[in-house]
Amino acid sequence: MGVLTTLEAQCKDCYKCIRACPVKAIKIDGGHAQIWDEQCILDGRCLSVCPQNAKQVRDDLPKVRSLLASGAVLAASIAPSYVAAFDIPDPGCLVAGLRRLGFSYVAETAIGAEIVAKAHRDLLEQRQLPMITSSCPAIVNLIEKHYPKAIPYLAPVVSPMIAHGHMLHQQYGNEVQVIFIGPCVAKKAEADEEQFDGVIAEVLTFAELEQWFADAHINLAELVPEAYDALDTNWGRSFPIAGGLLRTAGLSTDVLASRMATVTGIEQSESVIQQLISGRELSLDIIEMLACEGGCVDGPCMVGPWEGIARRQRLISHVEQAGKGLPDGCLFYGSEGEDGSLPAWLARTFADRELILPEPSEEELNKILAAIGKRTLQDELNCGACGYDSCRDKARAVYLGVAEREMCIPYMRAKAESLAQLIIESTPNGIIVVDDTLTILAVNPAAEIMFGYRAQDLIDQPLSQLITTSSFERVLKTGRLIKEIVEYSGHQITVRQYVFTPENQDIAIGIFTDITEDQERQDELARLKATTLERAQDVINRQMRVAQEIAGLLGETTAETKVLLSQLMRLMQDGDDT
C-alpha cells in the first residue's frame, strides 16, 4: 500500500487534486483519481485540497500499537512543530501524554536538527556548486524523480529525523524502536528507504497521534508537565519555519543576505532548480528549500486551531522562551569525533528515479484533441478545468493513460447540451419555457407547429398572448406539478399538458401533447354510444309493449316484465366500448 491513496467511494471527479498537484502525479482510472506513486513527491497537497476527504495517508498507528503490545521499548522523536499543533499550556504536557501511551523515552527531533545544521555548514567549505539543503524529503523526492540533473546540488546529509534516530539508538541501544511523530507525509516513505533500514521503526503524523490520544481518553491539557529524556536544544527547534536551518547553522537569515536564500513551496523550488540545471549563475552558496509554503509548520498533517503565520509566531515564541540561558549556536552531545568531524552515519546518497515516459507525436496529440472537438487552436480553451494547464498537456496525459477524454468539462458540457438540444428539437411534444414574469424564454419546433407561431415571434413575449397562464402561475407559486387536459379553442387543439418548475430555478416549463384527434375520436365514440343507446331505448320500449301483451296472455304481471327489460337496458348502458 502506498503512503497516499484514494477512497474511490468518496472521489467525486472534481479534478481538484490534479489542479493542485505541482507534478501532476495523479492517474484517473474509471473516473476516480488515483495516486501515481512513481511520480508522487508526497508533498501532501492533494490531501489538503480534496473537498471530499477522498485522499488518505497510510495509517501506521496499528503497527505502533502492535509494537507496544509485543513488549518493545519505544522512543518518541517529536518534530519541533508540535508546539504549533497541540493546544497545551506547557510543552511538557505532550511528554506526559506520550509516556501515558507507553513510550519509554521522549525526545525532540530538534536535537538531530542541530547536528544536521552543522553538517550543512561544514560542507559549505568543501563545495564548488551551490548547495540545496536535503532535510525536506519532499524536495529530495522532487529532485530524484523530476529533476535528477540537480542531484549534485543536494547536500549529502541525512534529515533531522534520521540523525535523531541514530542518536537515540546510540543512547538507548539498537533494540529500541524509534517512532518519529510530525506533520509530514513524506517522512513515512523516507523511513522506508533501504539506506535507513532500522533507524526509524514507524512514522506517525500529528493527526494519527491526536487520534491515539482521543482513543486513550487522554486530555493533554489536564496532565502535569514532564521533562524530555535528553539534554536541551537551542535553535534546532526553528527547523520547521523558513530560515530555520540557516539560523541553526549560525548562518545569516537576513532577507538581503547575498550568498544564501530560503525558498518554500514546490513552484518556487522548481523555478530555482530549473535555473540551476540550466547553468544560470545565481551567486548563491546555500539554498534552504522546503516543500510546504511557510515550512513544516504548514505541513499537510498539522492539527490544532492555528493557521499560517499564527503557527509561525507560536513556534518562534517557543524557540525564544526555551532557548533562554543556552549558548547561541549548535549544541552537540557526543556526536562528533575527537577531531570535531561529523560521524559517517550523517551521510546519505541519492538516486535518479526519473520515470522515462514515451512522448506522443504531434499527429497523435492532434488525434486525441480532435476526439474531444478541438480541431483548431481556437478550440483549445486551456481553461484548466480538467486539472491540466493546457489542452495539449491533458492530451499528453490521455496518451500516457493517466487521464480520460471525458475529463474535458467544456467538451462534455457541449456534448450534453447538444444531446439535450437534439432531444428537445426532435420530440413530438411541444415545449414552452417561461420566466417568473411569464415571459416566454424558449419554444421548440413541435410547439411552433402546435400553436402556429414561429419561435422568433414568441421569444420575450408574454405567455398570455399565446395561451391561458393560470396553470403556470400556480406552478410558480406552489412548485407543484400540474397534469391536465386543456382545450385551446383559439388554436383548435386539445392538449394533455404537464407544467412544472425545476428546483431552485425561477422558471416554469410546459410540455404539451396534442390529443386533438384522440379527443375527436372519443367524442365520436361518445356520440355513437349515445345514438346506440337511444335506439336501444326505443327498441326496448317497443319490446316492452309486446312483452306486456304476451305477459297478459301468459298471466304474468306487467311489472315483472318491466323489471327484467330495464335490467337489460342498464346492462347495455353500462357496457364498455367492446
Backbone torsions as a table, in degrees:
resi	resn	phi	psi	omega
1	MET	NA	133.3	179.2
2	GLY	-72.2	166.8	179.5
3	VAL	-66.6	-38.6	176.8
4	LEU	-115.5	135.2	178.1
5	THR	-138.8	171.8	-179.6
6	THR	-117.4	134.7	171.2
7	LEU	-86.4	103.7	-172.8
8	GLU	-58.3	-37.6	-176.5
9	ALA	-63.6	-23.2	-177.8
10	GLN	-101.0	-11.0	-179.1
11	CYS	-76.4	122.9	-171.9
12	LYS	-111.8	24.2	175.0
13	ASP	57.6	39.5	180.0
14	CYS	-91.4	-15.0	178.0
15	TYR	62.6	17.0	-180.0
16	LYS	-66.7	-33.0	179.5
17	CYS	-66.3	-35.0	178.2
18	ILE	-68.1	-43.6	178.8
19	ARG	-60.0	-37.5	-175.6
20	ALA	-81.4	-29.8	-174.5
21	CYS	-68.7	120.5	-176.9
22	PRO	-70.3	-19.9	-178.7
23	VAL	-116.2	9.5	177.7
24	LYS	52.5	47.6	-178.7
25	ALA	-90.3	49.7	-179.7
26	ILE	-127.5	133.4	173.9
27	LYS	-108.6	134.3	174.0
28	ILE	-98.6	119.4	-178.1
29	ASP	-131.0	114.4	-178.7
30	GLY	62.7	30.0	179.0
31	GLY	86.7	-2.2	-178.6
32	HIS	-111.3	144.3	-177.2
33	ALA	-87.8	116.3	178.0
34	GLN	-109.7	152.2	178.1
35	ILE	-74.6	130.4	176.8
36	TRP	-92.1	89.4	-169.5
37	ASP	-56.4	-38.9	-177.2
38	GLU	-64.2	-23.0	-178.6
39	GLN	-105.7	-18.4	-173.1
40	CYS	-68.9	136.4	178.8
41	ILE	-104.3	0.4	175.6
42	LEU	60.8	35.1	173.6
43	ASP	-73.3	-17.9	174.4
44	GLY	79.8	10.7	-177.3
45	ARG	-65.5	-36.3	179.1
46	CYS	-61.8	-33.6	178.3
47	LEU	-63.9	-39.0	-176.1
48	SER	-76.0	-33.2	-171.8
49	VAL	-94.3	-16.1	-174.9
50	CYS	-62.2	116.9	-176.6
51	PRO	-74.0	-15.9	-177.5
52	GLN	-104.7	5.0	-176.9
53	ASN	54.2	39.4	-178.5
54	ALA	-84.6	-15.0	178.0
55	LYS	-93.8	136.8	179.9
56	GLN	-135.4	149.9	178.3
57	VAL	-93.5	142.5	177.8
58	ARG	-53.4	127.2	-177.1
59	ASP	-88.9	109.6	-179.7
60	ASP	-100.6	4.9	179.7
61	LEU	-62.1	-41.9	177.6
62	PRO	-58.6	-35.0	179.5
63	LYS	-67.0	-40.9	179.9
64	VAL	-66.4	-41.1	178.2
65	ARG	-63.4	-36.5	178.4
66	SER	-65.8	-38.8	177.1
67	LEU	-60.7	-44.6	178.4
68	LEU	-61.5	-43.9	-178.2
69	ALA	-64.7	-28.0	-179.4
70	SER	-79.4	-6.8	-179.5
71	GLY	93.3	8.0	-179.6
72	ALA	-66.3	151.0	176.4
73	VAL	-90.3	121.7	-175.7
74	LEU	-107.6	138.0	173.3
75	ALA	-120.6	128.7	-179.2
76	ALA	-96.0	129.7	172.4
77	SER	-108.4	110.0	-171.8
78	ILE	-100.0	121.0	176.9
79	ALA	-62.1	138.6	-174.6
80	PRO	-62.5	-14.4	179.5
81	SER	-71.4	-1.7	-178.1
82	TYR	-60.0	-28.4	-178.0
83	VAL	-69.0	-18.3	177.2
84	ALA	-99.0	8.5	-178.8
85	ALA	-115.2	-45.1	-174.3
86	PHE	-103.3	126.6	-178.9
87	ASP	-84.0	86.0	-176.6
88	ILE	-127.9	149.9	-177.1
89	PRO	-71.6	-22.2	-177.7
90	ASP	-149.6	137.9	178.8
91	PRO	-54.6	-29.8	-179.7
92	GLY	-65.0	-17.3	177.4
93	CYS	-65.0	-35.7	177.8
94	LEU	-67.7	-40.4	177.8
95	VAL	-58.9	-46.3	179.5
96	ALA	-61.4	-41.0	179.7
97	GLY	-64.3	-41.2	179.5
98	LEU	-65.8	-36.8	177.1
99	ARG	-67.8	-34.9	175.5
100	ARG	-61.1	-36.1	-179.8
101	LEU	-70.7	-23.3	178.3
102	GLY	126.2	3.3	178.7
103	PHE	-72.8	133.9	179.1
104	SER	-81.8	-33.3	-178.8
105	TYR	-132.9	143.1	179.0
106	VAL	-134.9	124.3	-179.0
107	ALA	-143.7	162.0	-179.0
108	GLU	-90.9	133.6	176.4
109	THR	-61.7	-19.6	-180.0
110	ALA	-57.0	-25.2	176.7
111	ILE	-63.1	-43.0	176.3
112	GLY	-66.9	-32.8	179.6
113	ALA	-63.1	-34.7	179.8
114	GLU	-60.2	-47.9	-176.5
115	ILE	-73.1	-32.1	176.3
116	VAL	-65.7	-39.4	178.1
117	ALA	-62.0	-42.4	179.3
118	LYS	-64.4	-38.1	179.4
119	ALA	-62.3	-41.1	177.3
120	HIS	-63.6	-42.8	-178.9
121	ARG	-63.9	-42.2	-179.6
122	ASP	-66.3	-33.3	179.7
123	LEU	-66.8	-26.8	-179.1
124	LEU	-58.2	-31.1	-177.1
125	GLU	-77.3	-12.6	-173.7
126	GLN	-109.9	-6.3	-169.7
127	ARG	-106.3	150.8	174.1
128	GLN	-99.6	-35.8	-178.0
129	LEU	-84.3	154.6	170.3
130	PRO	-58.3	146.4	-174.9
131	MET	-113.0	127.8	174.3
132	ILE	-95.3	128.6	179.0
133	THR	-63.3	148.0	-173.3
134	SER	-114.9	17.9	-176.5
135	SER	-76.6	-23.6	-179.0
136	CYS	-91.2	112.7	-177.6
137	PRO	-65.2	-28.7	178.3
138	ALA	-68.1	-35.7	176.1
139	ILE	-67.9	-40.4	176.5
140	VAL	-61.1	-43.3	177.2
141	ASN	-60.7	-42.1	-179.5
142	LEU	-58.9	-46.0	-177.4
143	ILE	-72.1	-45.6	-177.9
144	GLU	-64.8	-37.1	-174.4
145	LYS	-92.2	-28.7	-172.4
146	HIS	-122.8	-23.5	179.9
147	TYR	-136.3	59.2	-176.6
148	PRO	-60.5	-21.5	177.6
149	LYS	-65.1	-16.6	-179.8
150	ALA	-91.8	0.3	-179.9
151	ILE	-55.6	-40.1	179.0
152	PRO	-59.4	-20.0	-179.9
153	TYR	-82.6	-17.3	-177.6
154	LEU	-73.5	136.8	175.1
155	ALA	-70.5	124.3	-177.6
156	PRO	-77.6	57.0	-176.0
157	VAL	-125.5	139.5	178.9
158	VAL	-67.6	166.3	178.1
159	SER	-80.0	164.5	175.8
160	PRO	-55.1	-35.0	179.0
161	MET	-60.9	-48.3	-179.0
162	ILE	-67.8	-42.1	179.3
163	ALA	-60.6	-44.3	-178.9
164	HIS	-68.0	-35.6	176.7
165	GLY	-59.3	-45.6	176.8
166	HIS	-59.4	-44.0	-177.1
167	MET	-65.0	-38.9	178.8
168	LEU	-67.5	-37.1	176.8
169	HIS	-65.7	-39.9	177.5
170	GLN	-63.3	-35.5	-175.7
171	GLN	-80.5	-39.0	-172.4
172	TYR	-116.4	-4.9	178.3
173	GLY	104.8	155.5	-176.1
174	ASN	-70.0	-18.8	-179.8
175	GLU	-75.1	-14.7	178.5
176	VAL	-68.2	136.2	177.9
177	GLN	-98.1	112.6	-177.2
178	VAL	-88.0	126.8	178.1
179	ILE	-113.1	115.5	176.2
180	PHE	-86.6	139.8	-179.4
181	ILE	-130.9	122.0	-177.5
182	GLY	-164.3	-170.2	-175.5
183	PRO	-96.8	8.2	-168.0
184	CYS	-105.7	135.5	175.2
185	VAL	-77.4	-41.7	-173.8
186	ALA	-64.6	-21.3	179.3
187	LYS	-62.0	-30.9	179.6
188	LYS	-62.4	-43.0	178.9
189	ALA	-73.1	-36.5	179.0
190	GLU	-60.0	-43.8	-179.7
191	ALA	-63.9	-24.8	-179.1
192	ASP	-83.0	-8.3	-177.3
193	GLU	-63.0	140.6	-176.6
194	GLU	-58.5	-37.6	-177.1
195	GLN	-68.7	-14.1	179.2
196	PHE	-111.4	20.5	-175.4
197	ASP	-55.6	127.6	176.2
198	GLY	86.0	-7.5	-178.0
199	VAL	-76.7	-50.9	179.4
200	ILE	-116.8	121.6	-178.0
201	ALA	-71.3	-49.5	-179.7
202	GLU	-149.2	160.1	176.4
203	VAL	-121.7	127.7	174.2
204	LEU	-112.8	142.1	173.1
205	THR	-85.7	164.4	175.7
206	PHE	-59.5	-34.0	179.3
207	ALA	-65.0	-40.3	178.0
208	GLU	-67.1	-40.5	178.9
209	LEU	-64.4	-42.0	178.4
210	GLU	-59.6	-41.0	177.9
211	GLN	-64.1	-39.1	-179.5
212	TRP	-64.0	-44.5	177.0
213	PHE	-59.6	-41.6	180.0
214	ALA	-64.1	-43.4	179.6
215	ASP	-62.8	-34.4	-178.0
216	ALA	-88.3	1.4	179.9
217	HIS	56.7	44.2	178.6
218	ILE	-104.7	120.8	176.1
219	ASN	-101.4	105.3	-174.0
220	LEU	-58.0	-38.7	-175.5
221	ALA	-64.4	-19.4	-178.1
222	GLU	-92.8	-5.2	-175.3
223	LEU	-85.6	152.9	174.5
224	VAL	-80.0	124.7	-176.9
225	PRO	-57.6	143.7	176.5
226	GLU	-127.4	159.9	-176.1
227	ALA	-88.7	154.8	175.2
228	TYR	-69.5	156.2	176.7
229	ASP	-89.5	56.3	-179.0
230	ALA	-167.6	162.9	172.1
231	LEU	-68.9	167.2	-173.6
232	ASP	-77.5	165.2	177.2
233	THR	-128.1	159.2	-176.1
234	ASN	-110.3	-105.9	-173.9
235	TRP	-74.4	-6.2	177.1
236	GLY	-59.1	-23.5	178.0
237	ARG	-69.1	-14.1	-177.9
238	SER	-88.2	1.0	-178.7
239	PHE	-54.3	-33.5	-175.6
240	PRO	-71.1	-6.5	-179.9
241	ILE	-116.2	158.5	-179.5
242	ALA	-56.8	129.5	-179.8
243	GLY	90.1	-3.5	-177.1
244	GLY	-63.3	-42.1	179.7
245	LEU	-65.9	-44.6	-178.9
246	LEU	-61.8	-42.2	-179.0
247	ARG	-66.1	-40.9	-180.0
248	THR	-64.5	-35.4	179.8
249	ALA	-77.5	-2.7	-179.4
250	GLY	79.0	19.6	179.3
251	LEU	-97.5	164.5	-176.9
252	SER	-71.7	134.2	173.9
253	THR	-109.5	13.2	178.1
254	ASP	-63.4	133.4	-178.7
255	VAL	-62.1	-18.5	179.4
256	LEU	-100.3	9.3	177.7
257	ALA	-61.8	126.1	-169.7
258	SER	-77.9	-26.2	-174.1
259	ARG	-109.1	5.1	-177.0
260	MET	-135.0	148.4	179.9
261	ALA	-148.0	150.2	174.6
262	THR	-119.2	128.6	-178.1
263	VAL	-127.0	129.3	176.4
264	THR	-124.2	148.8	-178.6
265	GLY	94.3	142.6	-177.3
266	ILE	-66.0	-41.1	-176.8
267	GLU	-62.0	-46.5	178.8
268	GLN	-66.3	-37.2	178.8
269	SER	-63.9	-43.7	178.4
270	GLU	-59.9	-42.0	-179.6
271	SER	-58.9	-45.5	179.8
272	VAL	-65.8	-43.3	-179.4
273	ILE	-60.6	-45.5	-179.7
274	GLN	-61.2	-38.7	178.3
275	GLN	-67.9	-38.3	179.1
276	LEU	-63.5	-49.1	-176.0
277	ILE	-74.4	-16.4	175.8
278	SER	-82.6	-7.5	177.6
279	GLY	91.4	8.9	-179.7
280	ARG	-69.6	134.7	-180.0
281	GLU	-79.1	114.7	-178.8
282	LEU	-105.0	-6.7	178.8
283	SER	53.6	46.2	179.4
284	LEU	-123.3	143.9	175.6
285	ASP	-97.2	-38.6	-178.0
286	ILE	-144.4	138.9	179.9
287	ILE	-125.2	110.2	175.4
288	GLU	-79.0	120.1	-171.8
289	MET	-123.8	124.0	179.6
290	LEU	-126.7	136.2	-175.4
291	ALA	-70.4	-35.7	-176.6
292	CYS	-87.9	135.5	176.2
293	GLU	-57.9	124.6	-179.5
294	GLY	86.1	-9.2	178.9
295	GLY	103.1	-171.5	-175.3
296	CYS	-64.5	-21.6	178.8
297	VAL	-64.2	-15.3	175.6
298	ASP	-112.1	30.3	178.1
299	GLY	-63.5	160.2	-174.0
300	PRO	-67.4	-18.8	-178.4
301	CYS	-113.6	27.3	172.8
302	MET	-70.7	151.4	175.5
303	VAL	-127.6	-177.5	176.7
304	GLY	100.2	169.5	-173.5
305	PRO	-84.0	-6.7	-173.9
306	TRP	-96.0	159.2	177.2
307	GLU	-139.4	154.8	170.5
308	GLY	47.4	-123.2	-173.2
309	ILE	-65.4	-25.6	177.6
310	ALA	-64.1	-38.5	176.5
311	ARG	-65.0	-44.3	-179.7
312	ARG	-59.2	-47.4	-177.8
313	GLN	-65.5	-36.1	178.7
314	ARG	-65.1	-41.1	179.3
315	LEU	-66.9	-45.2	-179.5
316	ILE	-60.1	-42.3	179.3
317	SER	-60.8	-40.9	178.9
318	HIS	-65.6	-43.1	179.9
319	VAL	-59.8	-45.8	-178.5
320	GLU	-65.5	-41.7	-177.9
321	GLN	-68.7	-45.6	-176.9
322	ALA	-70.7	-24.8	-176.1
323	GLY	-88.6	-0.3	-179.3
324	LYS	-63.1	130.5	178.7
325	GLY	88.6	-8.3	179.4
326	LEU	-93.5	149.6	178.0
327	PRO	-66.2	146.6	179.7
328	ASP	-76.2	133.3	-179.7
329	GLY	117.4	-173.8	-175.7
330	CYS	-74.5	142.8	175.3
331	LEU	-114.1	133.8	-179.4
332	PHE	-130.9	150.4	-172.7
333	TYR	-126.5	69.8	177.1
334	GLY	75.8	16.9	-178.0
335	SER	-90.2	-17.2	-177.9
336	GLU	-90.6	154.2	175.5
337	GLY	-74.5	176.4	-178.4
338	GLU	-62.3	-30.8	179.8
339	ASP	-88.4	7.7	179.7
340	GLY	85.2	0.9	-179.7
341	SER	-74.6	158.4	-179.9
342	LEU	-86.3	148.1	-177.7
343	PRO	-67.6	158.5	-176.8
344	ALA	-66.8	-28.3	-177.3
345	TRP	-70.7	-4.2	175.0
346	LEU	-80.9	-12.8	-177.2
347	ALA	-86.4	150.4	176.5
348	ARG	-142.2	167.9	177.9
349	THR	-119.7	164.9	178.3
350	PHE	-127.0	156.9	-177.4
351	ALA	-131.1	146.2	174.1
352	ASP	-77.7	108.2	-178.7
353	ARG	-114.4	23.2	-178.9
354	GLU	-65.8	133.2	177.8
355	LEU	-89.6	114.3	-179.3
356	ILE	-81.5	113.9	-175.7
357	LEU	-106.1	145.8	176.4
358	PRO	-68.7	146.1	179.4
359	GLU	-107.2	130.7	179.3
360	PRO	-73.1	150.2	174.5
361	SER	-75.7	167.5	178.2
362	GLU	-61.8	-36.7	179.5
363	GLU	-65.0	-41.7	179.8
364	GLU	-66.7	-40.0	177.0
365	LEU	-62.5	-45.4	-178.7
366	ASN	-63.2	-34.2	178.6
367	LYS	-66.7	-42.0	178.1
368	ILE	-65.2	-42.5	179.6
369	LEU	-64.7	-40.5	-179.1
370	ALA	-64.6	-31.0	-179.2
371	ALA	-66.6	-19.2	176.9
372	ILE	-114.1	28.2	172.0
373	GLY	78.4	16.9	-179.1
374	LYS	-109.8	86.6	-175.3
375	ARG	-99.9	-14.7	178.0
376	THR	-131.9	167.7	178.2
377	LEU	-61.5	-31.9	179.6
378	GLN	-66.7	-26.4	179.1
379	ASP	-75.5	-19.9	-178.3
380	GLU	-83.0	95.4	-174.6
381	LEU	-73.8	-28.1	-178.2
382	ASN	53.6	41.6	-175.2
383	CYS	-77.0	-22.0	179.0
384	GLY	80.8	4.5	-178.2
385	ALA	-63.2	-29.0	179.7
386	CYS	-77.7	-11.7	-178.7
387	GLY	107.0	-15.7	-179.6
388	TYR	-97.3	153.7	-173.9
389	ASP	-71.2	-26.3	-179.5
390	SER	-146.2	162.8	178.5
391	CYS	-63.0	-34.4	-179.1
392	ARG	-72.4	-34.5	174.7
393	ASP	-63.4	-40.3	179.4
394	LYS	-69.2	-38.3	177.3
395	ALA	-62.8	-38.2	177.0
396	ARG	-63.7	-40.1	178.4
397	ALA	-65.2	-36.5	175.6
398	VAL	-63.0	-43.4	178.5
399	TYR	-59.3	-38.7	-179.0
400	LEU	-78.6	-8.8	178.1
401	GLY	83.6	17.1	-179.5
402	VAL	-110.7	4.3	176.9
403	ALA	-141.1	164.1	-179.2
404	GLU	-122.8	148.9	-179.1
405	ARG	-57.7	-35.8	-175.7
406	GLU	-68.4	-4.8	178.5
407	MET	-72.4	-14.5	-179.0
408	CYS	-77.2	101.8	-174.0
409	ILE	-66.1	-44.0	176.8
410	PRO	-59.4	-38.0	179.1
411	TYR	-65.6	-47.7	-178.0
412	MET	-65.9	-35.3	178.3
413	ARG	-66.9	-44.4	179.0
414	ALA	-63.0	-38.2	179.6
415	LYS	-65.6	-43.7	179.5
416	ALA	-65.8	-41.5	179.9
417	GLU	-65.6	-39.6	-179.9
418	SER	-67.3	-37.5	177.9
419	LEU	-67.4	-44.2	178.8
420	ALA	-63.3	-40.9	179.7
421	GLN	-65.5	-37.8	178.6
422	LEU	-62.3	-43.3	179.6
423	ILE	-64.5	-44.7	-178.7
424	ILE	-62.8	-41.2	-176.3
425	GLU	-76.4	-27.6	-175.2
426	SER	-96.5	-13.1	-178.5
427	THR	-67.6	142.2	177.2
428	PRO	-76.3	-8.4	178.3
429	ASN	-83.9	138.7	176.1
430	GLY	-76.4	142.7	179.0
431	ILE	-131.5	129.1	176.4
432	ILE	-129.9	131.3	179.0
433	VAL	-116.3	131.7	178.3
434	VAL	-127.5	157.9	175.6
435	ASP	-89.8	-173.4	-176.0
436	ASP	-71.8	-6.0	173.9
437	THR	-100.9	8.8	-179.3
438	LEU	64.5	31.9	172.9
439	THR	-93.5	134.4	-175.4
440	ILE	-71.0	126.9	179.2
441	LEU	-102.9	-34.1	-176.8
442	ALA	-153.7	147.7	178.0
443	VAL	-142.3	129.9	-179.8
444	ASN	-91.5	167.3	-176.1
445	PRO	-56.5	-38.5	-179.3
446	ALA	-63.3	-36.9	178.0
447	ALA	-69.2	-34.6	176.3
448	GLU	-57.9	-47.9	-178.7
449	ILE	-67.1	-41.6	-175.2
450	MET	-62.4	-43.2	-174.8
451	PHE	-103.3	-4.0	173.8
452	GLY	74.9	30.0	177.6
453	TYR	-132.0	152.2	173.9
454	ARG	-83.5	145.5	-178.1
455	ALA	-57.8	-40.1	-177.0
456	GLN	-64.0	-23.0	178.0
457	ASP	-86.0	-13.1	-176.9
458	LEU	-102.2	-29.6	-177.2
459	ILE	-58.2	135.0	179.2
460	ASP	71.7	10.6	176.9
461	GLN	-101.5	155.3	178.3
462	PRO	-64.9	139.1	178.8
463	LEU	-61.7	-29.0	-177.7
464	SER	-62.7	-20.9	177.9
465	GLN	-75.4	-12.4	-177.4
466	LEU	-109.1	-51.7	-177.0
467	ILE	-143.9	173.6	175.4
468	THR	-69.3	148.3	-170.5
469	THR	-111.4	1.8	-172.4
470	SER	-57.9	-42.2	-178.4
471	SER	-66.4	-40.5	178.6
472	PHE	-64.2	-39.2	179.9
473	GLU	-63.3	-43.1	-179.3
474	ARG	-65.9	-40.3	-179.7
475	VAL	-64.3	-44.6	178.3
476	LEU	-62.9	-29.8	-178.3
477	LYS	-82.6	-41.7	-173.5
478	THR	-100.5	-24.6	-176.4
479	GLY	78.4	5.6	-176.4
480	ARG	-96.6	142.8	178.0
481	LEU	-66.7	139.6	175.1
482	ILE	-118.8	126.7	175.1
483	LYS	-117.3	128.2	-176.5
484	GLU	-162.0	164.2	172.9
485	ILE	-110.4	126.5	-174.5
486	VAL	-129.4	138.3	175.0
487	GLU	-102.5	120.8	175.6
488	TYR	-103.2	90.4	-173.8
489	SER	-63.6	-31.4	179.8
490	GLY	-64.1	-27.1	178.3
491	HIS	-104.5	1.1	178.7
492	GLN	56.1	42.8	177.4
493	ILE	-138.3	154.3	171.4
494	THR	-119.5	132.2	-175.8
495	VAL	-128.7	151.2	164.9
496	ARG	-96.4	117.3	-173.9
497	GLN	-120.3	142.4	175.0
498	TYR	-117.6	124.8	178.9
499	VAL	-121.1	127.1	-178.5
500	PHE	-148.7	167.6	177.0
501	THR	-127.0	127.6	177.4
502	PRO	-63.4	148.2	-177.9
503	GLU	-61.2	135.9	176.2
504	ASN	63.8	24.0	176.7
505	GLN	-130.6	137.3	-178.3
506	ASP	-90.6	56.5	176.3
507	ILE	-137.9	161.1	174.0
508	ALA	-128.2	141.5	-178.1
509	ILE	-120.5	130.8	175.6
510	GLY	-111.9	130.1	176.1
511	ILE	-115.4	125.1	-172.0
512	PHE	-119.6	129.1	174.1
513	THR	-113.3	122.0	-178.3
514	ASP	-73.7	113.5	179.6
515	ILE	-117.3	23.5	-177.3
516	THR	-57.3	-48.2	-179.0
517	GLU	-65.3	-40.1	177.4
518	ASP	-62.0	-41.2	-179.2
519	GLN	-66.1	-39.0	178.7
520	GLU	-65.3	-38.8	177.8
521	ARG	-65.0	-40.0	178.6
522	GLN	-65.9	-38.8	178.2
523	ASP	-64.7	-41.8	179.4
524	GLU	-64.4	-39.5	178.7
525	LEU	-65.2	-39.6	179.1
526	ALA	-64.3	-42.1	178.2
527	ARG	-63.9	-40.8	179.0
528	LEU	-62.8	-40.9	180.0
529	LYS	-65.6	-41.8	179.9
530	ALA	-64.0	-42.6	179.3
531	THR	-62.8	-42.9	-179.6
532	THR	-62.0	-44.2	-179.8
533	LEU	-64.9	-38.0	179.1
534	GLU	-62.9	-43.7	178.7
535	ARG	-66.9	-38.5	179.0
536	ALA	-63.0	-38.2	179.9
537	GLN	-62.7	-41.6	179.6
538	ASP	-64.2	-42.9	178.8
539	VAL	-62.5	-43.2	-177.7
540	ILE	-63.3	-41.3	179.5
541	ASN	-61.1	-43.8	179.2
542	ARG	-65.8	-38.7	179.2
543	GLN	-66.0	-33.8	179.8
544	MET	-64.4	-40.7	179.3
545	ARG	-63.1	-42.8	179.0
546	VAL	-64.4	-42.6	-177.7
547	ALA	-63.9	-36.9	179.3
548	GLN	-63.1	-41.0	178.7
549	GLU	-63.0	-43.6	-179.9
550	ILE	-67.2	-39.0	-179.1
551	ALA	-64.5	-36.4	178.5
552	GLY	-63.9	-40.3	179.5
553	LEU	-66.3	-33.7	-177.5
554	LEU	-89.1	-3.5	178.5
555	GLY	82.5	10.2	178.7
556	GLU	-87.7	157.9	-179.5
557	THR	-81.9	147.0	178.1
558	THR	-64.5	-33.2	-177.5
559	ALA	-62.9	-43.4	-179.4
560	GLU	-63.2	-39.8	-179.9
561	THR	-65.9	-41.2	-179.7
562	LYS	-63.5	-40.2	178.3
563	VAL	-61.9	-45.2	-179.1
564	LEU	-61.0	-46.1	-177.7
565	LEU	-72.0	-32.8	177.2
566	SER	-64.7	-37.4	176.5
567	GLN	-62.7	-40.6	177.0
568	LEU	-61.8	-39.6	179.8
569	MET	-65.9	-41.3	178.9
570	ARG	-64.7	-37.6	177.4
571	LEU	-60.1	-40.2	178.8
572	MET	-67.4	-39.6	-179.2
573	GLN	-68.7	-36.2	-176.7
574	ASP	-88.0	-3.8	-177.8
575	GLY	-66.8	155.7	179.6
576	ASP	-82.6	-177.1	-174.7
577	ASP	-65.5	-19.6	-177.6
578	THR	-75.0	NA	NA
